[in-house]
Amino acid sequence: MAMNPMMLMKLKERLGIFQNQHPKFQMFLQAVGNQAIETGTIIEVKVTRPDGKEMVTNIRLTEEDVETARMLSDIQQ
């Protein structure tokens, strides 16, 4: 599946806006990437809607997950 270059440019712009609006989130992800990404780590995500409804899930990282995270990190550098 080919990526549309215009869509990639729009995505890059949107990510810049997101980073400006939520600077602590990027710092958090960097800290996690530097300190917590290893096989067996559990990542939990919780979403709380404005009406108070919560949704939670988690995953335990496998060796393959860690390798994927390293590959993504290398792309950004």
C-alpha positions, -999 to +999 in steps of 0.1 A: +000+000+000+015+033-011+015+064+011+001+096-003+029+123+001+003+150+007-013+129+035+022+124+051+027+162+050-007+168+067+001+141+093+035+157+101+017+191+105-009+175+128+017+158+149+035+191+153+002+207+166-003+177+189+032+181+203+027+218+209-006+212+227+007+183+248+044+187+254+045+165+285+032+135+265+062+135+242+085+137+272+067+109+289+070+087+258+107+094+256+112+085+292+093+053+287+113+045+256+146+051+275+137+033+307+108+009+304+107-008+270+118-044+277+103-078+274+077-084+300+068-047+306+031-041+309+017-011+291-018-001+303-040+025+285-070+041+302-094+064+285-119+085+304-147+100+284-163+134+294-193+115+307-170+096+331-171+063+313-138+045+314-121+020+291-089+002+300-067-023+283-031-035+287-005-055+269+026-074+281+055-066+257+070-095+238+105-096+224+090-088+190+072-058+204+105-045+219+122-049+185+093-030+168+097-002+193+134+000+186+128+001+149+103+030+153+127+048+175+155+045+149+132+059+122+126+091+143+164+097+148 
